[in-house]
Amino acid sequence: MIEIDGSQKSGSGTILRLSIALAAILGQPLHIYNIRQNRPQPGLRPQHLEAVLTAARLCDAELEGAELNSRELWFKPKKVRGGKVEAEIGTAGSIPMLLMTVLPICIFAENTVHLHVSKGGTDVQNSPTINYIRHVFLPTLRRMGISAALTVHKYGYYPKGMGEVTITTESCKSLKPLCLENFGKIQAIKGFSVCTFLAERRVAERQAKAANDYLKEKGYTADIQIINDKSNPLQKGSSLVLWAEASASAILGADAIGELRKTSETVGREAAEKLYAEISTKPTVDVHLADMLIPYVALAEGRSAYLTRTISEHLETNIWLAEKTLNVKFNVENVAGLYKIEKVV
């Protein structure tokens, strides 16, 4: 049995998400305790609980302790078969975070997985936006042989959520290594500026203009698509994702979300500042993608390597957990002001 102390390293939900995914893939029972010990509200929140339940549906797992606020969980997986799976968060809890839990499981299923997630948040705090997942994360995974198509039916924001997405994931028997060791030159900067039922205030346009104005000051021009969305009449909101595509196949992303009393111009500038922090140092993955990729390169055959500008708490945690669970080894070293993350063979 895999034994994981959830208070280690970040003591956050990332330990729960990755532990569940790896246990399902390995087909080994998991006991995790002190779940989210270092967070203001420890234990399973609605989005974490639904992620666990969805993972269990994917592999017909037996569960103990799967209830709200639980700090201890037993997860006993069986085969990952695939097919159609439903998930419903019921709050503004993060849909992208749920996807990050179950996507590694889906790619090792016996058959194609059609996962429908409803009543959650597509663009909420402390989580990548759904368009970051669609335009930065999934295109990078494609380089590893992973085929996953994401459709947004409804955008969802805090506090009501009510977002809805579908992701279809093809079975993948083995993952290709990911070697991104050169940035090259920026070929394009693109973006998606979305607002839901805020078209009359030109929110999406103002977000895009503020981002472009900032980037122009730095010598760059972005092609940002404007989306005046009407998918969710129950919850207004907005978000902006930007990404830079480099000649050596690197994709660097950054995003920001709208909130009450936060101007559209602030959202646009925030996303642009985050992206400029990445492209000015020329890593090959951004600070968030760096930790999100760890389970995939850990499971891939052979050596993988990429460069990031900083070592986040989540990155350290994911490396620790992958090494502990999968018996793999990562090297982290400073290379010309960047950090090289290398899975060694």
C-alpha positions in Angstrom: 0.0 0.0 0.0 1.2 3.5 -0.8 1.4 5.6 2.4 1.4 9.4 2.0 1.5 12.0 4.7 -0.4 15.0 3.3 1.3 17.4 5.6 4.6 17.1 3.9 6.1 19.7 1.6 3.3 22.1 0.5 0.7 20.3 2.6 -1.8 21.2 -0.1 -4.3 19.6 -2.4 -1.6 18.9 -5.0 -0.4 16.0 -2.8 -3.9 14.5 -2.8 -4.4 15.0 -6.5 -1.2 13.4 -7.6 -1.3 10.6 -5.0 -4.8 9.6 -6.3 -3.7 9.7 -9.9 -0.5 7.7 -9.4 -2.3 5.0 -7.3 -4.9 4.6 -10.0 -2.3 4.2 -12.7 -0.2 1.8 -10.7 -3.2 -0.1 -9.6 -2.0 0.0 -5.9 -4.1 0.9 -2.8 -3.4 4.3 -1.3 -3.7 5.5 2.3 -3.3 9.3 2.6 -3.6 11.2 5.9 -3.3 14.8 7.1 -5.0 15.8 3.8 -4.4 19.5 3.0 -3.0 19.9 6.5 -1.3 23.3 5.8 -4.4 25.0 4.3 -6.8 27.3 6.2 -9.6 24.7 5.8 -7.8 21.3 6.0 -9.4 18.2 4.6 -11.5 17.5 1.5 -13.3 20.5 0.1 -16.1 20.0 -2.5 -13.7 20.2 -5.5 -11.3 17.8 -3.9 -14.0 15.3 -2.9 -15.5 15.3 -6.4 -12.0 14.8 -7.9 -11.5 11.7 -5.7 -15.0 10.4 -6.5 -14.4 10.9 -10.3 -11.0 9.1 -10.1 -12.8 6.3 -8.3 -15.4 6.1 -11.0 -12.7 5.8 -13.6 -11.0 2.8 -12.0 -13.9 1.3 -10.0 -12.1 2.1 -6.7 -13.2 1.2 -3.2 -13.2 4.3 -1.0 -13.1 4.9 2.8 -13.1 8.4 4.2 -14.4 10.1 1.1 -16.6 12.8 2.7 -16.4 16.6 3.1 -13.7 17.8 5.5 -12.2 14.3 5.8 -8.4 14.4 6.5 -7.8 10.7 5.9 -8.7 8.5 2.9 -8.2 5.0 1.6 -8.4 4.5 -2.1 -8.3 1.0 -3.6 -8.3 1.1 -7.4 -9.1 -1.6 -10.0 -8.6 -1.4 -13.8 -9.0 1.9 -15.5 -11.5 1.0 -18.2 -12.6 4.3 -19.7 -16.0 5.2 -21.3 -18.4 8.0 -20.3 -17.9 9.5 -16.8 -19.9 12.3 -15.1 -18.6 14.7 -12.5 -20.5 17.5 -10.6 -18.7 19.8 -8.3 -21.7 21.8 -7.1 -19.8 24.9 -6.0 -17.3 27.3 -7.8 -14.6 24.8 -7.0 -12.0 24.5 -9.8 -12.8 22.4 -12.8 -9.2 22.7 -14.1 -7.9 21.3 -10.8 -10.3 18.3 -11.1 -9.0 17.7 -14.6 -5.5 17.8 -13.4 -6.3 15.0 -10.9 -8.0 12.7 -13.4 -6.2 13.4 -16.8 -3.2 11.2 -16.0 -5.6 8.4 -15.1 -7.6 8.9 -18.3 -4.6 8.6 -20.6 -3.8 5.1 -19.2 -7.4 3.8 -19.6 -8.1 0.8 -21.7 -10.6 2.8 -23.8 -11.3 6.4 -24.7 -12.6 8.5 -21.8 -15.4 11.0 -22.3 -15.5 13.1 -19.1 -18.3 15.6 -18.6 -17.8 18.0 -15.6 -20.6 20.3 -14.5 -21.5 22.9 -11.9 -18.0 24.1 -11.1 -15.6 27.0 -11.7 -13.7 27.3 -15.0 -11.9 30.5 -14.0 -11.3 30.9 -10.3 -8.6 32.0 -7.9 -5.6 29.7 -7.1 -6.1 27.7 -10.2 -5.2 27.8 -13.9 -8.0 29.1 -16.1 -9.8 26.7 -18.4 -8.2 28.4 -21.4 -4.8 28.0 -20.0 -5.5 24.3 -19.8 -6.7 24.4 -23.4 -4.1 26.5 -25.0 -0.9 26.0 -22.9 -1.1 22.7 -21.0 -2.8 20.3 -23.5 -0.7 21.5 -26.5 2.5 20.8 -24.5 1.2 17.3 -23.5 0.6 16.6 -27.2 4.3 16.6 -27.7 4.3 13.6 -25.3 1.8 11.7 -27.4 -1.2 12.6 -25.3 -4.4 13.3 -27.3 -7.1 15.2 -25.3 -9.8 17.6 -26.6 -11.4 20.1 -24.3 -14.7 21.8 -25.0 -16.1 24.6 -22.8 -19.9 24.6 -22.7 -20.3 27.2 -19.9 -17.8 29.4 -18.2 -18.1 29.5 -14.4 -16.8 32.0 -11.9 -16.9 32.7 -8.2 -19.2 32.5 -6.2 -21.8 30.5 -8.1 -19.7 28.5 -10.5 -22.1 26.6 -12.8 -19.4 26.1 -15.4 -19.4 23.0 -17.6 -16.8 21.3 -19.8 -16.2 18.1 -21.6 -12.8 16.5 -22.2 -12.2 13.5 -24.4 -9.0 11.6 -23.8 -7.6 8.9 -26.1 -5.8 5.9 -24.5 -2.0 6.2 -24.6 0.0 3.1 -23.9 3.3 4.9 -23.3 4.4 8.5 -23.0 7.2 10.1 -25.1 9.9 12.0 -23.2 9.7 15.8 -23.2 12.9 17.6 -24.0 12.6 21.4 -24.1 16.1 22.8 -23.5 16.2 25.7 -25.9 13.8 28.7 -26.0 14.6 30.0 -29.5 12.9 33.2 -30.5 9.3 34.3 -29.9 7.2 33.7 -33.0 3.8 34.8 -31.8 2.0 36.0 -28.7 -1.7 35.0 -28.6 -4.5 35.2 -26.2 -8.2 34.7 -25.3 -10.0 37.5 -23.5 -13.4 36.2 -22.3 -16.3 37.9 -20.5 -19.7 36.4 -19.7 -22.7 38.7 -19.9 -20.5 41.7 -19.7 -20.3 42.7 -23.3 -22.1 46.0 -22.7 -19.2 47.1 -20.6 -16.7 46.0 -23.2 -14.9 44.0 -20.5 -13.2 41.5 -22.9 -12.0 44.3 -25.2 -10.7 46.4 -22.3 -8.8 43.4 -20.9 -7.2 42.8 -24.2 -6.3 46.4 -24.8 -4.6 46.8 -21.4 -2.6 43.6 -22.0 -1.6 44.7 -25.5 -0.7 48.2 -24.3 1.7 46.8 -21.7 3.3 44.3 -24.1 3.8 47.1 -26.7 5.8 49.0 -24.1 8.0 46.0 -23.9 8.3 45.6 -27.7 5.8 42.9 -28.3 2.4 42.6 -30.0 -0.3 40.1 -29.1 -3.1 38.7 -31.2 -5.9 38.4 -28.6 -9.3 37.0 -29.5 -12.3 38.7 -28.0 -15.0 36.3 -26.6 -18.3 38.0 -25.5 -19.7 34.8 -24.0 -23.4 34.2 -23.1 -23.1 30.6 -21.9 -23.9 31.2 -18.2 -26.7 33.7 -17.3 -26.4 32.7 -13.6 -22.8 34.0 -13.2 -21.1 37.0 -14.8 -17.3 37.0 -14.9 -14.2 37.4 -17.0 -10.7 36.0 -17.6 -7.7 36.5 -19.9 -5.0 34.0 -20.9 -1.9 34.9 -22.9 0.7 32.6 -24.3 4.0 33.0 -26.2 5.0 30.5 -28.8 8.7 30.2 -29.4 10.6 28.8 -32.4 12.0 25.8 -30.4 8.4 24.7 -29.5 8.2 26.2 -26.0 4.9 27.6 -25.0 4.8 30.0 -22.0 1.5 31.0 -20.6 0.0 33.4 -18.0 -3.6 34.3 -17.0 -5.7 36.5 -14.8 -9.4 36.6 -13.8 -11.9 39.3 -13.1 -13.2 40.0 -9.6 -15.6 42.5 -8.0 -13.9 45.9 -7.8 -11.1 44.8 -10.0 -11.0 46.7 -13.2 -10.7 45.1 -16.7 -7.6 47.1 -17.2 -6.1 45.6 -14.1 -6.9 42.1 -15.3 -5.3 42.8 -18.7 -2.1 44.3 -17.2 -1.8 41.5 -14.6 -1.8 38.8 -17.3 0.6 40.7 -19.4 3.0 41.4 -16.5 3.0 37.7 -15.7 3.7 36.7 -19.3 6.5 39.3 -19.6 8.1 37.9 -16.4 8.3 34.6 -18.3 9.4 35.7 -21.7 12.0 38.1 -20.4 14.0 35.3 -18.8 13.4 32.8 -21.7 12.6 29.5 -19.9 11.0 26.7 -21.9 8.0 26.2 -19.6 6.3 28.8 -17.3 6.3 28.5 -13.5 2.9 26.8 -13.4 3.5 24.4 -16.3 6.7 23.3 -14.6 4.9 21.6 -11.7 1.9 20.4 -13.8 4.3 18.4 -16.1 6.0 16.4 -13.4 3.7 13.4 -13.3 3.8 13.0 -17.1 7.6 13.2 -17.4 7.9 10.9 -14.4 5.7 8.3 -16.2 7.3 8.8 -19.6 10.0 6.5 -21.0 13.5 7.9 -21.0 15.0 11.2 -20.1 13.0 14.5 -20.1 14.3 18.0 -19.3 13.0 21.6 -19.4 13.9 25.0 -18.0 11.9 27.2 -15.6 12.6 30.5 -14.0 11.8 29.5 -10.4 11.2 26.5 -8.1 7.7 26.8 -6.7 6.4 25.0 -3.7 4.1 22.9 -5.9 7.1 21.9 -8.2 9.1 20.7 -5.2 6.1 18.8 -3.9 5.4 17.0 -7.2 9.0 16.0 -7.6 9.1 14.6 -4.0 5.9 12.7 -4.5 6.9 11.3 -8.0 10.2 10.1 -6.7 8.7 8.5 -3.6 5.9 6.8 -5.5 7.4 5.9 -8.9 11.0 5.2 -8.0 12.3 7.7 -10.5 14.9 10.4 -10.0 14.9 14.1 -10.9 17.9 16.5 -10.9 17.4 20.2 -10.4 20.3 22.5 -11.2 20.8 26.2 -11.9 21.7 26.9 -15.6 22.5 30.5 -16.5 19.9 31.9 -14.1 17.2 29.3 -14.9 16.4 26.0 -13.3 16.8 22.9 -15.3 14.4 20.1 -14.3 15.6 16.8 -15.5 14.2 13.3 -15.1 17.2 11.1 -15.3 17.4 7.5 -16.6 
